[in-house]
Amino acid sequence: MISILIPTYNEKDNISEILKRTILTLEKAFLAHEIIVIDDASKDNTADTAQEALGIHGRVIRRVAENRGLSESVLEGIAQVKGDAIVVMDADGSHPPELIPAFIRELNQGVDLVIASRYVRGGGVQDFPLSRKLISRFACLIGRMVTGIKDNTSGFFCIKKSALGGVNLTPHGFKIGLEIFVKANINKFIEIPFIFVNRKKGESKLKSKQVLQFISQLFSLLSYRMVNHKAKR
């Protein structure tokens, strides 16, 4: 079974459409699934809207903890999944759920991690302002200090649940993917191209605070890599 994790915060205008597309994709591919929306105390009724759209296909986790954030939401979802494959994706329409069957085909071929990548041949971005393009490219460039994944800031990926066994995830900010890419027990990964489409409704969550959190996370992962490299020697 596949567990789809969708963290949300004030995504009422987008959540119904992305859930409908996700459910249709999974049903057409005959994939057993559960969809878990983890709502971070949205003020716009996202949680109720999501539950209505989900029906029998999943559930909503309503977070009330003080340590709010995308990464913390995903961790809470991971702790509750029933599937042996986990997909993480955004709710704003930038991540096409139609790619999920391709994720599963790769996992069935022995891959542990599949990343939807903007920065491999065939991938790209659409309706992205130049400033966001530059920030994204630079973030991926410095992210290569801790991982060989080209699109290491991608928030759209699929991983075998077994690859997370015994892994202590302590992410900062919103780049849960980078934390997983570095720490998970991954023998083989693949990046498959996709076109990132900028959100049409709502506001981006990328603020200066998130940029600082990414830098802090990167230093933390650099330290982690150094310690674990020495341990292996």
MARTIVEX-911692 format. One line per 8 residues: for each residue x, y, z of N, C-alpha, C. Coordinates in steps of 0.1 Angstrom, whole numbers. Each point is the difference from the previous one (the first is absolute). Layout:
BEGIN
X/Y/Z/X/Y/Z/X/Y/Z; ...
***
This chain:
BEGIN
8/-12/0/-8/12/0/9/13/0; -5/10/-6/7/13/-1/-7/9/10; 9/7/7/-5/11/9/4/13/-6; -10/9/-3/3/13/-5/-1/10/11; 10/8/3/0/10/10/0/14/-6; -10/8/4/-2/13/-5/-1/10/11; 11/7/4/-1/10/10/-7/12/-5; -8/7/8/-7/11/-4/0/12/11
-1/12/-5/-2/11/8/-6/11/-9; -13/3/3/-8/10/-7/0/-3/-15; -4/-13/-4/-1/-4/-14/-14/-4/-4; -10/7/6/-14/-3/-3/-3/1/-15; 6/10/-7/-3/3/-14/6/-11/-9; 10/-8/5/7/-9/-8/-3/-15/3; -3/-3/13/0/-13/5/-10/-10/-7; -12/5/-3/-10/-9/-6/5/-4/-14
5/9/-8/4/-4/-13/11/-10/0; 10/2/8/12/-9/0/-4/-13/6; -9/-1/9/-5/-13/5/-8/-7/-10; -8/7/-8/-8/-7/-10/9/-6/-11; 10/8/-4/10/-5/-9/8/-12/5; 3/0/13/8/-10/6/-8/-13/0; -12/1/5/-9/-12/1/-3/-6/-14; -2/8/-9/-3/-5/-14/12/-7/-5
12/6/2/12/-7/-5/3/-13/6; -2/-1/13/2/-13/8/-10/-10/-4; -13/4/-2/-10/-10/-4/2/-5/-14; 4/9/-10/3/-4/-13/11/-10/-1; 10/2/9/12/-9/0/-2/-12/9; -12/-2/6/-4/-11/9/11/-1/11; 3/11/6/10/0/11/-7/1/13; 2/-10/9/-6/1/13/7/12/7
-8/7/8/6/13/5/-8/5/12; 7/9/7/-6/8/10/6/14/-2; -8/10/2/4/14/-2/-1/7/14; 10/5/4/0/7/14/4/15/-2; -10/8/3/2/15/0/4/4/14; 11/6/2/4/5/13/-1/15/0; -10/5/7/-3/14/0/6/7/12; 7/11/-2/7/6/10/-8/12/6
-12/-4/5/-9/10/6/-3/12/-9; -4/-3/-12/-4/10/-10/-11/8/5; 0/13/-4/-11/9/5/-11/1/-11; 2/-6/-11/-10/1/-11/-9/-12/-2; -1/-9/9/-8/-12/-1/5/-10/-9; 13/0/-2/7/-10/-9/-4/-14/4; 1/-3/13/-2/-14/5/-13/-5/-3; -11/7/2/-13/-4/-3/-2/-2/-15
5/9/-8/-1/-1/-14/7/-13/-5; 12/-3/5/7/-11/-3/-7/-13/3; -6/-1/12/-7/-12/5/-12/-3/-9; -7/11/-4/-11/-2/-9/4/-5/-14; 11/5/-5/5/-5/-13/6/-14/1; 5/-4/11/7/-13/1/-11/-11/1; -10/2/7/-10/-11/1/6/-12/7; -1/-11/-7/5/-13/5/15/-2/-3
6/9/-7/13/-2/-5/11/4/10; -3/5/11/10/4/9/-5/8/12; 9/7/7/-4/7/12/8/13/1; -4/8/9/6/13/3/6/-1/14; 13/3/2/6/2/13/0/15/3; -7/4/11/-1/14/3/11/3/11; 10/7/-4/11/2/10/-3/12/9; 3/-2/12/-2/11/10/13/3/8
11/-7/-3/12/1/7/6/14/-3; 8/5/9/7/13/-1/11/0/-11; 7/-12/-2/10/-1/-9/-5/-2/-14; -7/10/-6/-6/-1/-13/10/2/-11; -3/-5/-11/8/1/-12/-2/-11/-9; 4/1/-13/-2/-10/-10/8/-13/4; 12/1/4/8/-12/3/-6/-7/12; -4/7/10/-6/-7/12/-13/-6/-4
-8/6/-9/-12/-6/-5/3/-14/-7; 10/0/-8/3/-12/-8/5/-11/10; 8/4/10/4/-10/10/-12/-6/7; -9/8/3/-12/-5/7/-8/-10/-9; 0/3/-13/-7/-9/-9/8/-13/-2; 13/1/-1/8/-12/-1/-2/-9/12; -2/5/11/-2/-8/12/-13/-8/0; -9/4/-9/-13/-6/0/-3/-8/-13
9/0/-9/-3/-7/-13/-1/-15/2; -9/-6/-9/-1/-14/0/6/-7/-13; 3/8/-9/6/-5/-13/14/-3/1; 5/-8/-10/15/-3/0/7/9/-10; -7/10/-6/6/10/-8/-7/13/4; 8/11/1/-4/13/5/2/10/-11; -10/7/-4/2/12/-9/-3/13/8; 9/9/-2/-2/13/6/-2/11/-11
-10/8/1/-3/10/-11/-7/12/6; 1/11/-7/-7/12/4/-14/0/-4; -8/10/6/-14/1/-2/-4/11/-10; 10/7/-4/-3/13/-8/-1/-3/-15; 1/-12/-5/-1/-3/-14/13/0/-8; 11/3/7/13/0/-6/6/-13/-3; -5/-10/7/5/-14/-1/-11/-9/-7; 2/-4/-12/-11/-8/-7/-1/-14/5
-12/-3/6/-2/-14/6/0/-11/-11; -1/5/-13/0/-10/-11/13/-7/-1; 10/5/7/14/-6/-1/1/-12/10; -9/-1/9/1/-10/11/2/-15/-6; -8/-4/-10/2/-13/-5/14/-3/-5; 6/10/-6/14/-1/-4/10/-2/12; -3/7/11/7/-2/13/0/-15/3; -12/-6/0/-2/-13/5/7/-10/-9
0/2/-13/6/-8/-10/15/-1/3; 6/12/3/14/0/4/3/-8/13; -8/2/10/2/-7/12/-1/-15/-2; -9/-4/-9/-1/-15/-3/12/-5/-8; 8/9/-5/12/-4/-7/12/-1/9; -2/3/13/11/-1/10/6/13/5; -7/11/-4/5/13/4/-6/3/14; 8/6/9/-5/3/13/-6/14/1
4/9/-9/-4/14/1/-2/5/-14; -11/7/-3/-3/6/-13/-3/15/3; 8/8/-7/-2/15/2/-5/6/-13; -11/7/1/-5/8/-12/9/12/-1; 7/1/-11/11/10/-2/-2/10/-10; 2/12/3/0/11/-9/12/2/-8; 11/-7/5/13/3/-5/7/-12/-7; -8/-9/-5/6/-10/-9/-7/2/-14
6/-6/-10/-6/2/-14/-15/-3/0; -7/10/-5/-15/-2/-1/-7/7/11; 7/4/10/-6/7/11/1/15/-1; -7/8/8/0/14/-1/-10/7/9; -1/13/-1/-10/7/8/-8/9/-10; -12/3/5/-10/8/-8/-6/11/8; 0/12/-5/-6/12/7/8/3/13; 13/-2/0/8/2/11/7/14/-2
-1/9/10/7/13/-2/15/-3/0; 8/9/-6/14/-1/-1/6/-2/14; -4/8/10/6/0/13/-2/-14/6; -11/-7/-2/-2/-13/6/8/-10/-8; 2/2/-13/9/-9/-7/14/0/5; 5/12/3/13/2/4/2/-6/14; -10/2/9/1/-5/14/0/-15/-1; -9/-6/-8/-1/-14/-1/13/-7/-5
6/6/-10/12/-5/-6/11/1/10; 1/11/7/11/2/9/-1/-10/12; -13/-2/5/-2/-9/11/4/-14/-4; -3/-4/-12/3/-14/-5/16/-1/-1; 6/11/-5/14/-1/-1/7/-2/13; -3/7/10/6/-1/13/-5/-13/7; -11/-5/-4/-5/-13/6/8/-11/-5; 7/1/-11/9/-10/-5/12/-3/9
2/8/10/10/-2/10/-3/-12/8; -13/-4/1/-4/-11/9/-7/-11/-8; -3/1/-12/-6/-10/-8/3/1/-15; 0/-11/-7/2/0/-14/-12/2/-8; -12/2/6/-12/2/-7/0/14/-6; -4/1/-13/1/13/-6/-11/9/5; -12/-4/1/-11/8/5/-2/-4/15; 10/4/8/-1/-4/14/-9/8/8
-6/10/-5/-10/8/7/-15/-4/-4; -1/-10/-8/-13/-5/-5/-8/-4/12; -13/4/0/-9/-4/10/-10/-11/-5; 3/-5/-11/-9/-10/-7/9/-13/-2; -3/-10/8/8/-12/-1/-7/-12/6; 5/-12/-3/-5/-12/5/11/-9/6; -2/-6/12/10/-8/6/-6/-12/6; 8/-11/0/-5/-12/7/0/3/15
-10/-5/7/-1/2/14/12/-6/7; 4/-12/-5/11/-7/6/13/8/1; 2/10/-10/12/8/0/0/10/11; -11/2/7/0/9/11/1/-7/14; 2/-13/-1/1/-8/13/12/4/8; -2/4/12/11/3/9/7/13/-3; -6/8/-8/5/13/-4/-5/11/9; 8/8/5/-4/11/9/0/13/-8
-12/5/-4/-2/11/-8/-3/12/9; 9/11/-1/-2/12/8/1/12/-9; -10/2/-9/1/10/-10/-2/14/6; 5/10/-7/-3/14/3/-8/6/-12; -10/7/3/-7/7/-11/-8/-9/-8; 1/3/-14/-10/-7/-9/7/-10/-10; 13/-2/1/6/-9/-9/2/-14/6; -11/-7/2/0/-13/6/7/-10/-10
-2/3/-13/6/-9/-10/15/-1/2; 7/12/1/14/0/2/5/-9/12; -7/2/11/3/-8/12/-1/-15/-3; -11/-4/-7/-2/-14/-3/11/-5/-10; 3/8/-10/10/-4/-11/13/-3/7; 4/8/10/13/-2/6/0/-11/10; -11/-2/8/1/-9/11/-6/-14/-2; -9/-1/-10/-7/-13/-2/9/-11/-5
-4/-12/2/8/-12/-5/-2/-2/-14; 6/7/-9/-2/-1/-14/11/-6/-7; -2/-11/-7/10/-7/-8/-1/5/-15; -12/3/-4/-1/5/-14/-11/10/-1; 2/11/-7/-10/10/-2/0/4/-15; -11/6/-4/-1/5/-14/-8/13/0; 4/9/-8/-7/13/-2/-7/-1/-14; -13/2/1/-8/0/-13/-5/15/-2
-1/4/-13/-3/14/-3/-15/3/3; -2/12/4/-14/6/0/1/15/-1; -11/6/-4/-1/14/-1/-7/6/12; 7/8/8/-5/6/11/-8/12/-4; -13/0/3/-9/11/-4/-3/9/12; 3/12/-1/-2/9/12/-15/1/3; -2/1/13/-14/1/5/-8/11/-7; -13/-3/-2/-9/10/-6/-8/7/11
-2/-6/11/-8/6/11/8/-1/13; -3/10/8/7/0/13/14/6/0; 6/1/11/13/6/1/11/-10/3; 12/2/-6/12/-8/2/3/0/15; 5/-11/5/4/-1/14/15/4/2; 7/3/-12/14/2/1/3/15/5; 5/1/11/3/13/6/15/0/4; 5/12/5/14/1/4/2/-10/12
-10/-3/8/2/-9/11/3/-14/-5; -7/-4/-10/3/-13/-6/13/-1/-6; 5/10/-6/14/0/-6/10/-2/11; -1/7/11/9/-1/11/-1/-14/6; -12/-6/1/-1/-14/5/6/-10/-9; 0/3/-13/7/-9/-10/15/0/2; 5/12/3/15/1/2/4/-7/13; -9/2/10/3/-7/13/-1/-15/-2
-10/-5/-8/-1/-14/-2/12/-6/-8; 5/8/-9/11/-4/-8/13/-2/9; 2/9/9/12/-1/9/-2/-12/9; -12/-3/4/-3/-11/9/3/-13/-8; -4/-1/-12/2/-12/-8/15/-2/-4; 7/11/-2/14/-1/-2/7/-6/12; -4/4/12/6/-5/12/-4/-15/1; -12/-3/-3/-5/-14/0/9/-9/-9
2/5/-12/8/-8/-10/14/-2/5; 6/10/6/14/-1/5/1/-10/11; -10/1/10/1/-10/11/-2/-14/-5; -10/-2/-9/-3/-14/-5/11/-5/-9; 7/9/-7/11/-5/-8/11/-5/8; 3/7/11/11/-4/9/-4/-13/7; -13/-1/4/-4/-13/6/2/-12/-9; -3/2/-13/1/-11/-9/15/-4/-2
9/10/1/14/-3/-2/5/-8/12
***
